[in-house]
Amino acid sequence: MSDPMMKAVLVHEYGGPNVLEIENVNRPNPQAGEVLVRIICAAVIPLDWRIRKGLMKNIFSNTFPYIPGIAASGIVESVGAG
């Protein structure tokens, strides 16, 4: 991993698809018990847009900006301790 930056979709506020922004962000370093995965395939599921629109904010609280999505697969790039 030579590049400390990566592209990510960020959400800065609740709303429709127009609140999705592609940005350069710092590549995270995995902490204890975490892995960094290079995403090869991702999917948008109904839960993703419900969270983005704020329909689930009583269940899933977000700190803005956040990177949406939970359905993905890829290659483990690095691992944290443990």
N, CA and C atoms as an extended XYZ file, in Angstrom:
246
Properties=species:S:1:pos:R:3:atomname:S:1:resname:S:1:resid:I:1 pbc="F F F"
N         0.835       -1.177        0.000 N   MET     1
C         0.000        0.000        0.000 CA  MET     1
C         0.880        1.242        0.000 C   MET     1
N         1.092        1.789       -1.146 N   SER     2
C         1.940        2.964       -1.208 CA  SER     2
C         1.145        4.262       -1.154 C   SER     2
N        -0.120        4.246       -1.559 N   ASP     3
C        -0.924        5.464       -1.606 CA  ASP     3
C        -1.684        5.639       -0.291 C   ASP     3
N        -1.442        6.754        0.437 N   PRO     4
C        -2.138        6.975        1.708 CA  PRO     4
C        -3.574        7.464        1.527 C   PRO     4
N        -3.998        7.674        0.266 N   MET     5
C        -5.351        8.154       -0.005 CA  MET     5
C        -6.153        7.074       -0.723 C   MET     5
N        -7.465        7.178       -0.612 N   MET     6
C        -8.369        6.286       -1.333 CA  MET     6
C        -9.622        7.071       -1.679 C   MET     6
N       -10.387        6.578       -2.617 N   LYS     7
C       -11.663        7.185       -2.971 CA  LYS     7
C       -12.753        6.527       -2.140 C   LYS     7
N       -13.723        7.337       -1.723 N   ALA     8
C       -14.849        6.817       -0.960 CA  ALA     8
C       -16.080        7.661       -1.259 C   ALA     8
N       -17.238        7.060       -1.118 N   VAL     9
C       -18.496        7.795       -1.200 CA  VAL     9
C       -18.824        8.239        0.215 C   VAL     9
N       -19.039        9.538        0.389 N   LEU    10
C       -19.367       10.075        1.702 CA  LEU    10
C       -20.751       10.713        1.690 C   LEU    10
N       -21.402       10.657        2.838 N   VAL    11
C       -22.685       11.311        3.062 CA  VAL    11
C       -22.457       12.345        4.154 C   VAL    11
N       -22.757       13.607        3.855 N   HIS    12
C       -22.550       14.699        4.808 CA  HIS    12
C       -23.837       15.123        5.513 C   HIS    12
N       -24.986       14.657        5.010 N   GLU    13
C       -26.279       14.991        5.601 CA  GLU    13
C       -27.307       13.990        5.098 C   GLU    13
N       -28.407       13.863        5.811 N   TYR    14
C       -29.479       12.990        5.350 CA  TYR    14
C       -30.105       13.568        4.094 C   TYR    14
N       -30.544       12.682        3.185 N   GLY    15
C       -31.201       13.143        1.975 CA  GLY    15
C       -31.246       12.070        0.911 C   GLY    15
N       -31.552       12.506       -0.313 N   GLY    16
C       -31.652       11.611       -1.458 CA  GLY    16
C       -30.293       11.294       -2.040 C   GLY    16
N       -30.276       10.709       -3.237 N   PRO    17
C       -29.014       10.347       -3.881 CA  PRO    17
C       -28.073       11.532       -4.087 C   PRO    17
N       -28.616       12.733       -4.129 N   ASN    18
C       -27.796       13.924       -4.353 CA  ASN    18
C       -26.835       14.217       -3.204 C   ASN    18
N       -27.010       13.597       -2.046 N   VAL    19
C       -26.087       13.848       -0.925 CA  VAL    19
C       -24.860       12.942       -0.974 C   VAL    19
N       -24.815       12.003       -1.923 N   LEU    20
C       -23.652       11.122       -2.074 CA  LEU    20
C       -22.540       11.871       -2.796 C   LEU    20
N       -21.356       11.888       -2.209 N   GLU    21
C       -20.210       12.609       -2.794 CA  GLU    21
C       -19.012       11.665       -2.870 C   GLU    21
N       -18.371       11.580       -4.036 N   ILE    22
C       -17.135       10.809       -4.175 CA  ILE    22
C       -15.990       11.739       -3.805 C   ILE    22
N       -15.183       11.321       -2.815 N   GLU    23
C       -14.105       12.166       -2.315 CA  GLU    23
C       -12.840       11.343       -2.092 C   GLU    23
N       -11.715       12.026       -2.036 N   ASN    24
C       -10.469       11.408       -1.609 CA  ASN    24
C       -10.404       11.499       -0.097 C   ASN    24
N       -10.116       10.383        0.555 N   VAL    25
C        -9.999       10.343        2.016 CA  VAL    25
C        -8.709        9.631        2.383 C   VAL    25
N        -8.248        9.847        3.600 N   ASN    26
C        -7.064        9.141        4.081 CA  ASN    26
C        -7.377        7.666        4.252 C   ASN    26
N        -6.460        6.843        3.784 N   ARG    27
C        -6.621        5.391        3.952 CA  ARG    27
C        -6.467        5.070        5.439 C   ARG    27
N        -7.454        4.385        6.031 N   PRO    28
C        -7.359        4.085        7.460 CA  PRO    28
C        -6.333        2.992        7.753 C   PRO    28
N        -5.770        3.026        8.945 N   ASN    29
C        -4.909        1.956        9.431 CA  ASN    29
C        -5.740        1.110       10.372 C   ASN    29
N        -5.830       -0.189       10.118 N   PRO    30
C        -6.650       -1.030       10.978 CA  PRO    30
C        -6.141       -1.040       12.420 C   PRO    30
N        -7.065       -0.916       13.339 N   GLN    31
C        -6.767       -0.983       14.764 CA  GLN    31
C        -6.895       -2.434       15.216 C   GLN    31
N        -6.684       -2.685       16.488 N   ALA    32
C        -6.762       -4.049       17.028 CA  ALA    32
C        -8.111       -4.677       16.689 C   ALA    32
N        -8.074       -5.883       16.132 N   GLY    33
C        -9.286       -6.606       15.800 CA  GLY    33
C        -9.961       -6.155       14.515 C   GLY    33
N        -9.307       -5.291       13.722 N   GLU    34
C        -9.880       -4.792       12.477 CA  GLU    34
C        -9.049       -5.229       11.280 C   GLU    34
N        -9.664       -5.195       10.101 N   VAL    35
C        -8.955       -5.440        8.851 CA  VAL    35
C        -9.289       -4.317        7.877 C   VAL    35
N        -8.384       -4.045        6.960 N   LEU    36
C        -8.623       -3.113        5.863 CA  LEU    36
C        -8.846       -3.959        4.624 C   LEU    36
N        -9.997       -3.765        3.970 N   VAL    37
C       -10.366       -4.562        2.803 CA  VAL    37
C       -10.410       -3.663        1.572 C   VAL    37
N        -9.724       -4.066        0.516 N   ARG    38
C        -9.843       -3.387       -0.785 CA  ARG    38
C       -11.113       -3.937       -1.428 C   ARG    38
N       -12.113       -3.079       -1.568 N   ILE    39
C       -13.412       -3.516       -2.068 CA  ILE    39
C       -13.329       -3.796       -3.563 C   ILE    39
N       -13.778       -4.989       -3.940 N   ILE    40
C       -13.818       -5.399       -5.332 CA  ILE    40
C       -15.258       -5.344       -5.847 C   ILE    40
N       -16.206       -5.695       -4.997 N   CYS    41
C       -17.613       -5.709       -5.385 CA  CYS    41
C       -18.447       -5.160       -4.231 C   CYS    41
N       -19.324       -4.229       -4.525 N   ALA    42
C       -20.194       -3.656       -3.498 CA  ALA    42
C       -21.617       -3.613       -4.031 C   ALA    42
N       -22.567       -3.641       -3.116 N   ALA    43
C       -23.976       -3.585       -3.489 CA  ALA    43
C       -24.689       -2.566       -2.608 C   ALA    43
N       -25.718       -1.978       -3.169 N   VAL    44
C       -26.585       -1.096       -2.398 CA  VAL    44
C       -27.825       -1.908       -2.064 C   VAL    44
N       -28.112       -2.004       -0.781 N   ILE    45
C       -29.292       -2.737       -0.341 CA  ILE    45
C       -30.298       -1.733        0.232 C   ILE    45
N       -31.569       -2.121        0.373 N   PRO    46
C       -32.577       -1.189        0.869 CA  PRO    46
C       -32.205       -0.511        2.187 C   PRO    46
N       -31.517       -1.195        3.066 N   LEU    47
C       -31.111       -0.590        4.327 CA  LEU    47
C       -30.208        0.623        4.100 C   LEU    47
N       -29.332        0.572        3.087 N   ASP    48
C       -28.411        1.677        2.811 CA  ASP    48
C       -29.158        2.970        2.506 C   ASP    48
N       -30.152        2.923        1.618 N   TRP    49
C       -30.841        4.171        1.278 CA  TRP    49
C       -31.761        4.629        2.394 C   TRP    49
N       -32.272        3.697        3.187 N   ARG    50
C       -33.096        4.105        4.331 CA  ARG    50
C       -32.263        4.850        5.373 C   ARG    50
N       -31.040        4.377        5.610 N   ILE    51
C       -30.131        5.069        6.531 CA  ILE    51
C       -29.765        6.433        5.955 C   ILE    51
N       -29.420        6.505        4.654 N   ARG    52
C       -29.040        7.757        4.017 CA  ARG    52
C       -30.150        8.802        4.089 C   ARG    52
N       -31.388        8.373        3.940 N   LYS    53
C       -32.517        9.311        3.982 CA  LYS    53
C       -32.887        9.726        5.411 C   LYS    53
N       -32.305        9.056        6.414 N   GLY    54
C       -32.611        9.394        7.800 CA  GLY    54
C       -33.794        8.635        8.356 C   GLY    54
N       -34.311        7.667        7.607 N   LEU    55
C       -35.475        6.904        8.048 CA  LEU    55
C       -35.152        5.952        9.192 C   LEU    55
N       -33.871        5.677        9.416 N   MET    56
C       -33.459        4.721       10.443 CA  MET    56
C       -32.650        5.386       11.551 C   MET    56
N       -32.683        6.728       11.642 N   LYS    57
C       -31.790        7.414       12.578 CA  LYS    57
C       -32.073        7.097       14.037 C   LYS    57
N       -33.252        6.584       14.354 N   ASN    58
C       -33.528        6.162       15.729 CA  ASN    58
C       -32.880        4.812       16.045 C   ASN    58
N       -32.488        4.086       15.001 N   ILE    59
C       -31.858        2.772       15.174 CA  ILE    59
C       -30.364        2.844       14.874 C   ILE    59
N       -29.996        3.507       13.751 N   PHE    60
C       -28.605        3.644       13.326 CA  PHE    60
C       -28.224        5.115       13.381 C   PHE    60
N       -27.518        5.507       14.415 N   SER    61
C       -27.098        6.905       14.481 CA  SER    61
C       -25.786        7.057       13.718 C   SER    61
N       -25.679        8.113       12.937 N   ASN    62
C       -24.480        8.366       12.137 CA  ASN    62
C       -23.820        9.652       12.585 C   ASN    62
N       -22.513        9.655       12.547 N   THR    63
C       -21.738       10.875       12.699 CA  THR    63
C       -21.331       11.277       11.291 C   THR    63
N       -21.716       12.468       10.886 N   PHE    64
C       -21.411       12.922        9.533 CA  PHE    64
C       -19.996       13.473        9.453 C   PHE    64
N       -19.319       13.317        8.343 N   PRO    65
C       -19.709       12.486        7.212 CA  PRO    65
C       -19.507       11.005        7.538 C   PRO    65
N       -20.251       10.158        6.843 N   TYR    66
C       -20.043        8.723        7.000 CA  TYR    66
C       -19.958        8.075        5.627 C   TYR    66
N       -19.359        6.899        5.586 N   ILE    67
C       -19.240        6.121        4.359 CA  ILE    67
C       -20.319        5.045        4.407 C   ILE    67
N       -21.296        5.109        3.492 N   PRO    68
C       -22.400        4.154        3.536 CA  PRO    68
C       -21.999        2.786        2.993 C   PRO    68
N       -22.842        1.829        3.291 N   GLY    69
C       -22.683        0.504        2.701 CA  GLY    69
C       -22.167       -0.533        3.667 C   GLY    69
N       -22.790       -1.704        3.609 N   ILE    70
C       -22.345       -2.810        4.448 CA  ILE    70
C       -22.199       -4.105        3.643 C   ILE    70
N       -22.724       -4.107        2.403 N   ALA    71
C       -22.679       -5.314        1.585 CA  ALA    71
C       -21.531       -5.181        0.583 C   ALA    71
N       -20.406       -5.814        0.897 N   ALA    72
C       -19.232       -5.700        0.031 CA  ALA    72
C       -18.340       -6.923        0.203 C   ALA    72
N       -17.497       -7.138       -0.797 N   SER    73
C       -16.483       -8.193       -0.707 CA  SER    73
C       -15.206       -7.668       -1.343 C   SER    73
N       -14.099       -8.259       -0.953 N   GLY    74
C       -12.836       -7.798       -1.493 CA  GLY    74
C       -11.662       -8.584       -0.980 C   GLY    74
N       -10.506       -7.943       -0.966 N   ILE    75
C        -9.252       -8.562       -0.582 CA  ILE    75
C        -8.708       -7.865        0.658 C   ILE    75
N        -8.319       -8.646        1.653 N   VAL    76
C        -7.739       -8.064        2.864 CA  VAL    76
C        -6.374       -7.476        2.520 C   VAL    76
N        -6.252       -6.171        2.782 N   GLU    77
C        -5.008       -5.451        2.496 CA  GLU    77
C        -4.050       -5.464        3.690 C   GLU    77
N        -4.603       -5.263        4.879 N   SER    78
C        -3.777       -5.265        6.088 CA  SER    78
C        -4.651       -5.575        7.289 C   SER    78
N        -4.004       -6.000        8.371 N   VAL    79
C        -4.729       -6.369        9.593 CA  VAL    79
C        -4.135       -5.651       10.787 C   VAL    79
N        -5.000       -5.347       11.748 N   GLY    80
C        -4.554       -4.770       12.994 CA  GLY    80
C        -4.107       -5.886       13.946 C   GLY    80
N        -3.621       -5.495       15.082 N   ALA    81
C        -3.188       -6.471       16.087 CA  ALA    81
C        -4.347       -7.365       16.508 C   ALA    81
N        -4.030       -8.623       16.775 N   GLY    82
C        -5.038       -9.544       17.275 CA  GLY    82
C        -5.912      -10.095       16.203 C   GLY    82
